[in-house]
Amino acid sequence: MVNRSPLAWFKQRYKRRWMTWLDKRIPPDESVQLSLNSIFILPTGFGWSFIVMAFCLFLLGTNYQNNLMLLLCYLMLAIMLLALFYSHQNFARLALKVQHIKGFHCNEQGEFPLQVVSHNEHPGKCCYGTLQISWLLSTSQAPNAKKIYYEFPLNGDVSRSNGQRDTLDIPLSIAHRGKYYLPRLTIACDFPLGLFKCWTHLDFKAWVTVYPEPLEGRVNVAQQEADGEQSLLAPSLSGTADFYALTDYEVGQPLNRVAWKQVAKNGSWVIKQFTTSLSDNHIVSVPPSFNVEEAVSILTHQVLLLHGQQKTYGIKYRSIDIPPSNGRAHLLACLEALAVVENRNSAETPHIVRGSKSAYRSTANIDGDTVSQSDLPHGVR
């Protein structure tokens, strides 16, 4: 039993109730269009300074009966009200849709792609400014780590027939293999004057598979016969295979394999041996003495190697029994199986570790992804 302090218990309980409230107020969805219920707004630090300045001018103006100070105070308050209205109106035009998330290895950095699309209630109007995006729950396993914000400027181009189409690639780094449900994203914007900050916490119902780190090591690669049995290329007594050689007869061997012509010719008893025809199928496994993490890393490296050589391969390890095949879909199936085998971290909210700033791009300037690269992890591109 783990003893926790009352403060830690209170924080965990508050966090659980807060997430439950967010799930009711902003339900998870793959495509989100912001509305009144999903937007929060408060003055920024600069906005609070602006309010304090207006209040000081009001005190000075009333104390000294200075109409110019009062006029300036009222002007500042009018600007604050207009900024409040336009900041909310601009952010309410934002609509986001999650794209296909490609798997990546735990020693690499992946991307969480979001597409900014046109809002149904505001067709032809776009969200302007710079979006500040961060992960809501955790940016690092370190207790004192600072939260990382990624900035993505929006182009606000409404000249395209399909509306706004910006792609935001948010950095994603997870230190352990597995299949994870991604936490909520905090998206904020302070356009137009920086006096108010609008933000929201969105859950896109997104899952990501983190593959094991490839590691070179000792591995067992067996070829598979046509009948499904594993074997190595070796002499066989089967008459259905190709002829291999003549060897001396030993007591107990079948007489139907005796080369009677050689016996009648020189009197020496010999038998015919054949080789079993093996296919190009490979079954990859590791010695049982390896621990799980080392084994899946070695198997990942071997799978990527065989895929690069365009060979037919399968995996046999503990609960994994994948028959030989090839192609991109088979590679992803093998990597996903290795990612989740005997992994307690799967299906939990991951710790998003520190990563480099993502690049912003607009789909108007991007060539379409080729079929051979659309779903492959970074290690096989």
C-alpha positions in Angstrom: 0.0 0.0 0.0 1.4 3.3 -1.1 1.1 6.2 1.4 0.2 9.5 -0.2 0.0 12.9 1.3 -3.3 14.6 1.7 -2.2 17.2 -0.9 -1.4 14.5 -3.5 -4.7 12.9 -2.8 -6.6 16.2 -3.2 -4.7 17.0 -6.5 -5.6 13.6 -7.9 -9.2 13.9 -6.9 -9.5 17.4 -8.3 -7.8 16.3 -11.5 -10.2 13.4 -11.9 -13.3 15.6 -11.4 -11.9 18.2 -13.7 -11.4 15.7 -16.5 -14.9 14.4 -15.9 -16.3 17.9 -16.2 -14.3 18.5 -19.4 -15.6 15.3 -20.9 -19.2 16.5 -20.3 -18.6 20.1 -21.5 -16.3 19.3 -24.4 -17.0 15.7 -25.5 -14.2 13.8 -27.3 -14.5 13.9 -31.1 -12.3 13.4 -34.1 -13.5 16.6 -35.6 -14.2 19.7 -33.3 -15.8 23.0 -34.2 -15.5 25.5 -31.4 -18.6 27.0 -29.9 -19.7 28.9 -26.8 -19.4 25.9 -24.5 -15.9 25.0 -25.6 -14.2 28.4 -25.3 -12.7 29.9 -22.2 -11.5 33.6 -22.2 -9.6 35.7 -19.7 -7.4 38.8 -19.9 -3.7 38.2 -20.5 -1.0 39.7 -18.3 -0.9 42.6 -20.7 -4.7 42.8 -20.5 -4.7 43.0 -16.7 -2.0 45.7 -16.9 -4.3 47.6 -19.3 -7.2 47.4 -16.9 -5.1 48.6 -14.0 -3.9 51.5 -16.1 -7.4 52.4 -16.9 -8.4 52.2 -13.3 -5.5 54.4 -12.2 -6.5 57.0 -14.9 -10.0 56.9 -13.6 -8.8 57.6 -10.0 -6.6 60.4 -11.2 -9.2 61.9 -13.4 -11.9 62.0 -10.7 -9.5 63.2 -8.0 -8.1 66.0 -10.1 -11.3 66.5 -12.1 -9.3 66.1 -15.3 -11.6 65.3 -18.3 -8.7 64.3 -20.5 -7.7 61.5 -18.1 -11.3 60.4 -17.9 -11.7 60.4 -21.6 -8.5 58.3 -22.0 -9.8 55.9 -19.3 -13.1 55.4 -21.1 -11.3 55.0 -24.4 -9.2 52.2 -22.9 -12.2 50.5 -21.5 -13.9 50.7 -24.9 -10.8 49.1 -26.5 -11.0 46.3 -23.8 -14.6 45.6 -24.6 -14.0 45.5 -28.3 -11.0 43.2 -27.9 -13.1 40.9 -25.7 -15.7 40.6 -28.4 -13.4 40.2 -31.4 -11.0 37.8 -29.6 -13.9 35.5 -28.9 -15.4 35.9 -32.3 -12.1 35.1 -34.0 -11.4 32.0 -31.9 -15.0 30.7 -32.4 -14.3 30.4 -36.1 -11.7 27.7 -35.5 -12.5 24.1 -36.5 -10.0 21.2 -36.3 -9.9 17.7 -37.6 -7.4 15.0 -36.6 -5.5 13.3 -39.5 -4.1 9.8 -39.6 -1.4 9.4 -36.9 1.6 7.4 -38.1 3.3 5.1 -35.7 6.9 5.8 -34.6 9.7 4.2 -32.6 10.1 5.1 -29.0 13.6 6.5 -29.7 12.2 8.9 -32.3 9.9 11.8 -32.5 6.5 11.4 -34.1 3.9 13.9 -35.1 0.2 14.5 -34.2 -1.3 16.0 -37.4 -4.2 18.4 -37.1 -6.0 20.0 -40.0 -7.6 23.4 -39.6 -10.8 23.3 -41.7 -13.6 25.7 -42.4 -16.3 26.2 -39.7 -19.8 25.1 -40.6 -21.4 28.1 -38.8 -18.9 30.5 -40.3 -18.3 29.5 -43.9 -15.9 31.7 -45.8 -14.4 33.1 -42.5 -11.2 32.0 -41.0 -9.4 32.1 -37.7 -6.5 34.6 -37.7 -3.4 34.9 -35.4 -1.0 32.4 -33.9 -2.2 29.3 -32.2 -0.3 28.2 -29.0 -0.7 24.4 -28.5 0.5 22.3 -25.6 -0.4 18.9 -24.1 -2.8 19.4 -21.1 -1.7 16.7 -18.7 2.0 16.1 -18.8 5.0 17.3 -20.9 7.6 15.3 -19.1 8.1 12.7 -16.3 10.3 15.2 -14.5 8.4 16.9 -11.7 9.9 20.4 -12.3 9.8 20.3 -16.1 8.3 23.4 -17.8 5.3 23.1 -20.0 6.2 23.4 -23.7 4.1 25.5 -26.1 4.2 25.2 -29.8 3.2 28.1 -32.0 1.6 27.8 -35.3 0.7 30.9 -37.4 -2.5 30.6 -39.4 -2.5 32.0 -42.9 -6.2 33.0 -42.9 -6.5 32.4 -46.6 -10.2 32.2 -47.7 -9.5 32.4 -51.4 -9.4 28.6 -51.7 -12.6 26.9 -52.6 -12.4 24.3 -49.8 -11.9 26.9 -47.1 -9.0 27.0 -44.7 -6.7 24.0 -44.9 -3.7 24.4 -42.7 -1.9 21.4 -41.3 -0.4 21.6 -37.8 2.2 18.9 -37.0 2.5 18.8 -33.2 5.6 17.1 -31.9 5.0 13.8 -30.0 7.7 11.8 -28.2 6.9 8.9 -25.9 9.7 7.0 -24.2 8.1 3.6 -23.9 6.5 1.2 -26.5 2.8 0.5 -26.5 -0.5 1.8 -27.7 -1.6 5.0 -26.0 -4.7 7.1 -25.9 -3.4 10.7 -26.3 -4.4 13.3 -23.7 -6.2 16.5 -24.4 -4.6 19.4 -26.3 -4.7 23.0 -24.9 -5.2 25.4 -27.9 -5.0 29.1 -27.2 -5.0 32.4 -29.2 -4.7 36.0 -28.2 -5.5 37.7 -31.5 -6.1 40.6 -32.3 -4.5 42.8 -29.6 -3.1 40.4 -27.1 -5.4 41.8 -24.4 -7.5 38.6 -24.0 -6.6 35.0 -24.3 -9.0 32.4 -25.6 -8.3 28.8 -25.0 -9.9 25.3 -25.1 -9.0 21.7 -24.1 -9.8 19.3 -26.9 -9.9 15.5 -26.9 -9.7 14.1 -30.5 -10.1 10.4 -29.5 -6.7 9.7 -30.9 -4.6 6.6 -30.4 -1.0 6.2 -31.3 1.2 3.1 -31.5 4.8 3.5 -30.3 7.0 0.8 -31.7 10.0 -0.7 -29.9 13.4 0.8 -30.5 15.3 -1.3 -33.1 18.3 -3.2 -31.6 20.7 -5.4 -33.4 21.3 -8.8 -31.7 21.2 -12.5 -32.0 18.1 -13.9 -33.6 16.8 -17.2 -34.9 15.7 -17.1 -38.5 14.1 -20.4 -39.7 12.8 -21.2 -43.1 9.4 -22.7 -43.5 8.5 -25.6 -45.7 5.5 -25.7 -47.9 3.6 -27.9 -45.4 4.2 -25.3 -42.7 7.0 -27.1 -40.8 10.2 -25.2 -40.0 13.4 -26.6 -41.2 16.9 -25.8 -42.5 18.2 -26.9 -45.8 19.5 -30.5 -45.1 19.5 -34.0 -46.6 16.2 -35.9 -46.5 15.0 -39.4 -47.3 11.8 -38.1 -48.8 11.3 -39.3 -52.4 9.2 -36.2 -53.3 12.2 -33.9 -53.0 15.2 -33.3 -55.3 18.0 -35.8 -55.6 20.9 -35.0 -53.2 23.6 -37.8 -53.1 24.3 -41.5 -52.7 25.4 -42.6 -49.2 26.4 -45.9 -47.7 23.5 -48.1 -46.5 23.0 -48.4 -42.8 21.0 -51.1 -41.0 17.4 -50.0 -40.4 17.1 -47.7 -43.4 14.1 -48.4 -45.8 14.9 -50.8 -48.6 12.9 -48.8 -51.1 15.6 -46.1 -51.0 18.3 -48.5 -51.9 20.0 -47.9 -55.3 19.6 -51.4 -56.6 21.3 -50.6 -59.9 24.5 -49.8 -57.9 24.1 -53.0 -55.9 23.8 -55.1 -59.0 26.7 -53.3 -60.7 29.4 -53.4 -58.1 27.8 -55.1 -55.0 28.0 -52.0 -52.8 24.9 -51.1 -50.9 24.0 -47.4 -51.2 20.9 -45.4 -50.7 19.5 -42.3 -52.4 19.2 -39.1 -50.4 17.2 -36.0 -51.3 16.9 -32.4 -50.2 13.7 -30.9 -49.0 12.5 -28.0 -51.1 12.2 -25.0 -48.8 10.3 -21.8 -49.6 11.5 -18.3 -49.0 9.4 -17.9 -45.9 11.2 -16.9 -42.8 10.1 -17.3 -39.2 11.8 -14.9 -36.8 12.3 -15.8 -33.1 14.7 -15.1 -30.3 16.3 -17.3 -27.6 14.0 -17.7 -24.5 16.7 -16.4 -22.3 16.2 -12.8 -23.5 14.0 -10.5 -21.5 10.9 -9.0 -23.1 12.2 -5.5 -23.9 15.4 -6.8 -25.4 13.6 -9.5 -27.4 11.1 -7.1 -29.0 13.8 -4.6 -29.9 15.8 -7.3 -31.6 12.8 -8.7 -33.4 11.9 -5.1 -34.5 15.3 -4.7 -36.0 15.1 -8.0 -37.8 11.6 -7.3 -39.1 12.7 -4.0 -40.6 15.7 -5.6 -42.1 13.7 -8.4 -43.8 11.1 -5.8 -45.0 13.9 -3.8 -46.5 15.1 -6.9 -48.3 11.6 -7.5 -49.6 11.5 -11.0 -48.1 8.5 -13.0 -46.7 8.7 -13.3 -43.0 6.7 -14.1 -39.9 7.2 -13.8 -36.1 6.9 -16.4 -33.4 7.4 -15.1 -29.9 5.3 -15.8 -26.8 1.8 -14.8 -27.6 2.8 -13.5 -31.1 2.3 -16.0 -33.9 2.1 -14.2 -37.2 2.4 -16.3 -40.3 4.8 -15.4 -43.1 3.8 -12.6 -45.4 5.1 -9.4 -46.8 4.1 -5.8 -47.7 3.4 -2.7 -45.8 0.3 -3.9 -44.0 2.1 -7.0 -42.8 5.0 -4.9 -41.5 2.7 -2.6 -39.5 0.9 -5.7 -38.1 4.2 -7.1 -36.9 5.4 -3.8 -35.4 2.0 -3.3 -33.6 2.1 -6.8 -32.2 5.7 -6.2 -30.9 4.6 -2.9 -29.4 1.9 -4.2 -27.2 3.1 -7.7 -26.2 3.3 -8.0 -22.4 3.2 -4.2 -22.1 1.5 -2.8 -19.0 1.7 0.8 -20.3 -0.6 0.2 -23.2 -4.0 2.0 -23.2 -2.8 4.5 -20.5 -2.3 8.2 -20.9 1.4 8.6 -21.9 4.0 11.0 -20.6 4.8 13.3 -23.5 8.4 14.1 -23.2 10.3 17.1 -24.5 10.7 17.4 -28.2 11.9 20.0 -30.7 9.5 22.5 -32.2 7.4 21.3 -35.0 7.3 22.8 -38.4 4.2 24.5 -39.6 3.0 23.8 -43.1 0.1 24.6 -45.3 -1.4 21.9 -47.5 -1.4 24.2 -50.5 2.4 23.9 -50.5 2.6 20.1 -49.8 2.8 17.3 -52.3 0.6 14.4 -51.6 2.1 11.5 -49.6 2.9 8.5 -51.7 1.3 5.1 -51.0 4.6 3.6 -50.0 5.2 6.2 -47.2 1.8 7.0 -45.9 1.8 4.5 -43.0 5.4 3.5 -42.6 7.2 4.3 -39.4 10.2 6.6 -39.5 12.6 3.7 -39.2 11.7 2.2 -42.6 11.4 5.3 -44.8 
